[in-house]
Amino acid sequence: MIARCLLPIATLVIACALPAAAQPHIANQDLNAGADHWDDFTQAAQRSGVDAGWRETAGRGGSGALHISVTDEHGGASHIWRTEITDLPPGKAFTVSAFARGSDVRSLVAVCLQGWDEDSRSVVDFATTQFDHPLRGDFDWTRIETTLTPSGRAESYFLLAFIEGQGDVHFDDFTIEFHEPRGASDELERPGMYEARGSSRLTVTAARSSPRIMMPLPLMHRGQVPLTWSFTADPPTAIDSITIRRDTLDNWVAFLTFDDLAPGAVVDLNWSSLVFAAHQDFGDVPDKAPLPDVWPEEARPWLASSWAVQSDDQRIINAATRPAPAPDAIDIIDKTLAEAGVIMRKQTGRCDSLDAVQALEKQGSCTSCANLVCALLRANGLPTRILAGYPTWSGPLQTHYTVETWIPEYGWYPIESTLLRHPWQPHQQIQVAVVPVEYEDRSKGRACAAAGVPYLSLTEYVDYDQSYTHHGTLERQGCDHAAAAWQLFEAPSTEAEQKTWRRLEHLAQIRWRTWLESDPASDTGALATPLSPDDFMLVTTPEELLRTLQP
């Protein structure tokens, strides 16, 4: 929902590899003089069961190092060290490296780079080591690196080093090197298995409360298929029932009904899902795609204007037609995204609604970016819809929004509407909802979301009576969702490999569909698919995954 929560789960400390300057780009990059200039960003040292600090002789060669140790009671939380990168040379890309040593890391250790826009409202640039260098288990000092090519939209950059979940990790010897941009990083071009998860807390604030909430499940959509899903509540007796229900289109939700809860009752909610995400070629996208006289029935509904995507508003129409695109889908996409970039760079002040019209002038979030791009494309005659999900490149947040537009003779085509990039691979965001136009009309402000956030694209409160509060617990900022690499594969290149991937996706679809249609339900405070992450712990290749999925 709100990009303000885009707080990637890794922290990167950098050391300057350029000639010495008056001010280093990363202060205290070798960590030999304490933890000065480094921020215990998630206040890990203040949490029970977490030990975070500087260790004088724990680094490489007996030097200093940053340290985080987490017990299993903090399961899915991320614990972050952060520092600012300063005085970056204009027009240069930069590569940051670090060394990490870990033991009993159950989920992930990584470093990442964040570029924040003006007023630090949204992450507009991002890079992470977690794709090419995922670290878990036990490992000695290991060098990891990531490269970021600035978009020109960021006002400040930060380096984060983190551990997600249980384990022990030390970080040391960060470096930074500058070079000419090489184009988009291939870190985001890796299919495989990803883990999506959510953590939140419900607290009763009134005399009594019997909440009911709905949570979207990961979708089976465009090369993405959930392999597992599990939910737990603590205490489990707080949940009266959990049922999996089909919503509109092919969206599915978990419907939670709580018991009659006493004042002050606290319930922790946790879910996780392993998701297979394939690589898409996009080689069959046409170079030219003239607009048809009549759009297919599958696409036609997403030509309509709505409360949040006001494609019939004259201000939107003027902006959409300003670059004078030809009546060709490819030309419309290219010119519309270029115009959206111009609009975003000129935005000033803060919006009070994340709808498309306000985004013409006011700064918002990824939600307003999606509403704006969607409205501009519709105003130019292209059916366009919004998707909600959790980026695999960003770290914990609330919910992130992208769009798909219909290209004649091709079909739905994915666009990253905040970064203004296309096409967007299935493994770059774990989708949880395809938004129908009627849900755009239900996106007025409510207890769980700001105005402009599509209905049921995130956790919704049913008949909310203000008797409880609900907030995310992955980060101190209240974020409640994250998606990260679990096991990455090389994209298929031969016909035999492509056949394996098609078979893999087919088997995964059968398993997921069978579970959904079995009317899953529970009254024990927990619910899960037959397969769990433990079944995939030893999977390192598509062939091994195929064998795991076979009956």
N, C-alpha and C positions, 0 to 999 in steps of 0.2 A: 504494500500500500504506500507507505511513506518512505521515500528514499533517505530521509533523515536517519533511519535506522540501519542504513547500509554501513555496517561496521565489520569489515572482513575479519575472519577469525585468525589471521596471522599477523605478526608484527615483524618488521624487517629493520635491522639496524644497519647503517651503511658506513663504509669507510671510504674516504676519497682516494681514488687511484690516479687523480690528476696531480700536477705539480702543486706544491704547498701554496695555500692562499691564506689571506689574512683571517678568514673565517672558514672553517671546514663545512662541507655540505651536510655532514652528519657529525654532530659533536659527540665526543667520547665513543668513537666507533670501535676501539679495541678493548674497551671496558676494563682497562688496567687501573683506573682511578675512581672506582666506585660506580654508582649508578646515576651519577649526575646527568641531567638532560634526558633521562629516561623516565617515563611515566608509567606507574603501575595502573594501567588504564581501566581495568575492571576491578580495581581495588582488591586484588586476589589476596593480598597479605592480611586483609581484614576479615576474610571468610574462614569460617570454621572448617578444618580439614584441608586447608590450602597453605602451603609454605612458599612464599615468593620473596626474592631479594637478591642482592649481589653477593657472590661468593668469591673471596679474595684469591683462592688458589685452585678453584675448580675448573678454570679454563684450559685451553690448549697450552701445553708446556708449563702448567702451574700458574698461569696468569689469572686475571679476574674473569668472571662470567656472570650473565644473568641466569637465574634459576627459578623454576616453577615446579612444585610437586603437588599433585592432586590425588586425593583418595576417591574411592568409587562412590562416595555419597554425593559427589557433585557431578555424577554421570555425564550429562550432555553439555554442561556449561563450557564456555571458552574463557581462557585466562590470558591476558594480553599485556605485553610490554610495548610501549609506543614512544617514538621520538619524531620530531619534525625534520624534514629535509629542507635546507635553506639554500638560497643563492644559486638556483639552478640556471645554467646557461641557456639562453633562448634557442629554440629550434633543435635541441638535441634530445635524442632518446637516451635512456640510462638503464644500465644493468646493475642490479644489486645482488651481492652474494653474502652468505653467512655460513658459519659452521654450527651444527647442532649435534648434541649427544643425548640419547634418550634410553629409558628403560621402562618396560611394561606400559607402553603407550597403546591404549586401547582403541583410540579413534584416529587422531591426526596431530602432527606437529608441522608447522609451516611458517613461512614469512610472507608478507604481502606489502604492496604499495597502494596507497589511496591518494587520489587527487580530488580535492573538495572544491566546489564552486564558491562563488562569493557568499559570504555570511555563513559558510560551512553548513549549508542546508542539504546538499546532495553530493554523493560520490559520482564524479563524471569520468574519472580515469581509474583503472584498476589493473593490477597484475599480481600473480601469486605463484609460489613454488609448488603448490599442492597438486598440480596436474602432472608436471614432468618429474617431480621429486617428492612423491607422497611418502611420509615417514610414519611408521607405526611399529609396534613391537619393541625389540631391543636393537640399538644401533650405536656404534662408536662414532667418533667425530666424523660427520658427513658434510661435505660442501653442497650447498643448495643455492640456486640463483633464479632470478626472474628478471624480465625486461619489460619496461614500460615506454611506450611512445606517446608523449603528451598530445592531447587533442587540441590544446589551446584554450580550453574552457575552464581549466582548474586554476584556482587562485592560491592554493596551498597544497603541499604534499606531506604525507606522513608514512613512516615505516613502522610496521607492526610485526612482532614476533609472538607466537602463541602456541598453546597446547589446547586441544579440545578434548574434554573428557578426562578420564583417569590416566595417570602416568607421571613420569619424572623427566624433565628436560633441562639442559643447559644450552645457552646461546653464546657465541663468541665470534670475534673477528669479522665484523661486517665491512664490506667494501662497496664502492660505487665507481662505475666507469661510464663515461659519456661517449656517445658515438652518433653518427648520422642515422636518422630513422630508417628502419628496414621494412616498414609496413607493419601490418597488424601482427601481433605475436601469435605463434602457432600453439600457445598454451591452451587456447580455447578450442582447439581442433582435435580433441581426443575423445572418442566414444568409449563406452564401457559401462561399469556399474557405479552408480552414485547413491549416496545416502541422503535422503531428505528427512528432516526431523522437526519436531516442535516441542517446546516446553513453556508452560504458563501456570499461573496460580490464580485461583478463584478464592476470594475472601468475602464472607458474609458480613455485611455492615448494618443490617436491620434486625428486627426482633426475630424473624424466621425467614427462611428463603428456600425455595425449591426451583433452582435455575433449570433452564433448558437451553442448550446451545447446539449449533450445527458447525461442523468442521469439514471443509472440503478435503477429499482424498486425492492423491496423485492420479493423473489421468493416464489412460491408454490412448496416446495421441502422437501421430507423426514420428514413428520410430522409437517412441518412449513407451515402456511397459513396466508397471510395478511388478517386482518379484516377491516382495514381502510387505506386510503392514502389521504393526502391533500398537496397541494402546494400553496404558496403565494409568490408574488413579491412585493417589496416596492421600488419605486412606481409601482403600477400595470400597469400604462400606458406604462412602459418600455418594456413590453412583447407584442409582436404582436400575438403570438399563442403558445399554449401548446397542444401537441398531444401525446397520448400513443400508442406506436408502438411495435409490436412483433419483436424481434431480432432472432438470430439463436437459435437452441434448444428450450427451453421454457423460455428463458430470455426475459424480457420486459424492455423498456426504455421510459423515458419522453423526448420528443424532444422539446426544447425551441428555439423559434425564437424571437429575440429581434427587437424592433423598431430601426429606425435610431437614434442613440444616439449621443448627443453633447459631445464635449470635457469636461472631468471632471465629466461626469455623473456617479452616483453611484447607484447600484441596489442591494438590499439585497434579497437573495433567501432563502426560508425556506420550508422544507417539513417534514412531520412526518407520521408514520405508526404504528398502533397497529398490532401486529403479534401474532397469536396463535402458540405456540410451544409445541409439545407433548413430552412424554417420550418414548424412544424406549428400548425394553427389551434386544435385542442382544442375547437372549438365544438360538436362532436358528443358530448362527454362528458355523460352524463345527469345531471340534478339529483338523481335518486334511482336506486339500483341495488340492489334486494333480492337477497339471496344465494340462489342456486339450490339445489335439492335435490341435483343432481349437477353437478359442475364439468366443463367441456370437457376432453377428453383432453390438449389442448395445455397446459392450466394445472395439471392435477391433480398432477404430480410435485412441484411447489413448495409443496405443503401439508405435506410431511414435515418432521419434526425432524431435525437433524443434529448433528455434533460441535461445530460453531462457531455454529450457529443453533438453539439448544435451545428450540424453541417448545413442547415438551411438558414442560419443566421447570416445576414448580409456582410458582417465583419469577417466571418470565416470565409465566405465566398470570395470576397475581395482579396484576402490573403492567399487563398488557394489558386486563384486564377492569375495572380500578379506575375508569376514566371511564364505564363502563356504556354502550358504544356500542349503537345499535340494529342489528338484523340487516340493515344497509344498507351497501354498500361505501363510499359517499361519507361517511357519518357515521363509519364505522370509521376511514377515512383521516384525517379531520380530528381526531378525538379521540385517535387513536393518536399522531399527530405532536405534538399538544399535550402529551400525557403524556410522550413522549420528551424534549421540551424541559425539562419539570420534572425528569426523571431526570438529564439531562445537567448541569443547573445545580446539582444536589446532589452530583454526583460528587466524591470526594476521593481523594487518593493515586493511585498509578500501578498499572495492571494489569500482570500478567506474561503475560497471554494476551489477544488481541483478540476473544475470543468474546462472545456476547450476554450470558451470565449475569454475567461479570465487569463488563460495561459497565453493569449495573444500579447499581453502586456506585463503580467505579473509572474514572478517566480513561484514555483510550486514544488513538485516532486516528480518521480517517475510516473505517477498516476496522471498528473496534468500533461506530461509529455505524451503519454499514450492517448489520452482523450484528444489532445490537439492534433497529433499526426493522423489519428483515426478520422477526425472531423475534416481535415484538409483533404485527405484521400477520397472520402465520400463526396465532398463538395466538388471534386474533380471527376466524379462519376465511377469510382472504383468501390465495389463492396469491400468493406474493411471491418474487422472485428477485433476485440480486445481479448487478450489472454492473461491470466493471472498465474503466478508461480513463484518459484524460488531459484534465483540464479545460482549456477554452480561456480561462478567466478567472483562473487561478492562477499560471501560470509553472512552472518546473521542479520535479519531484517524483519519487517512485518510481512509484506507481500510485494512483489515486483510485477510490473505490467509491461507487456509488449503487444504488438499487433500482428495480424495476418491480413493480407489483402489478396483479392482474387485476380489472378492473371488468366485471361482467356487462353484456352487450349493447354492450360497447365493445372490450375486449381489454386488452393490456398498457399500463399507464399509468405514466409516469416520475416519480420522486420524488428530489429531492436530499436524501439522508438525513443529511448533516452540517449543512447549512444549514436543513433541515426546511422546504423549499419545494417546491411542486408547482403545475402540471406543469412539467417541466424540458425545455427545448427540445433538439432533436437537435444543434444547433450549440453547446451549452454544455459538451459533453464528447465527445471522440472515443473511442468505445468500442472495446475490443479483445477483450472476452470476455463472453459470457453464461455465468454460472456454474451448472452443473448441481448438484443436491443431492449427488451422489457426490463432487464436487470439494470441497464444504464438508467432507465427511468426511475428506478428505485434506489438511486445512489445519493439521495439527499442525506445530509448529516445525521448521524445516529450515534448511540453510545459506543459502538465498536469501531467506528470509522468516521473520517472527515467527509464532508460533502464532496461528491465527485467520485468516491470509491465505489466500484460496482458491487451490487448486492450479491452476497454469497460467494464472493471471490476470496473471502477470508472468514475467520470465525464470526458467526452471527449469533446474536442473543435473541431468543424467541420470547416475544411479549415481555420485554425488559421492564422491570418495575423498580429499578434503582436499589434493590435490596442487596446487591453484591457488587464487588469490583473484580476485574479480570485483567491481568497484565502479563506480558511475556517475561520469562526469566532466563533467557539465554545470555543477555547482557544487561548491564546496569541501566541502559537506556530503554529497556522494556521490549526489546525485540524478542520475537517468539518463534521464528522459523529460520532454518538454514539448510543449505544443500552443499555437499562437498564430494569430491572424488573418493570412491571406495577402492576400485580396481580398474585401471584404464587399459585399453587395448589399442593396438594399431588398427587404423581403418582398413577394411578389406581391399585388396588390390587385384587379386586374381578371381577368376570365375568360381573356383572351388571355395575360396574364402567367402565370397559373396553368397554362395549357396548355403554355407554354414550359418552365416548371419541371418539369412531369410528363414532358415529352419529354426534358429534360435528365437527369433522374434515371434514366429508362429506358435511355438511351444509355450513361450511366456504368455502370449495372449490367451491361449486356451486355459492355462492354469488360472490366470487372473480373472478371466470372465467366469469360469466355473465357480470360483470363490464368491464373486460378487452376486451371482445368481442363486447362491445357496441360502440367501437370506441370513447372513451372519448376524448374530445377536448374542448378548451376554448380560447377565445380571450379577456378575462377580466383580465388576470394576476393572476387568481386563478383557481384551479381545485380540486375536491374532490369526494370521494366515497359517496354513499347515507348515509352510517353509519359514525358517527364521534366518537371520544373518549368520548364525553358526553353520548353516548348511553351505555357506558360500565362502567360509574363511580360507579354504585352500584353493579356491578358484583363481587362476592367474592367466588363463587363456580362454578365447571364445569356445574352443573345443571342450574344455573342462566345464564351462558353464552349460553347454549343450547337454553333456552327460548328466549334470546335476538336475536339469529340468526334465529329462526323459522319464516317463512313467516307470 
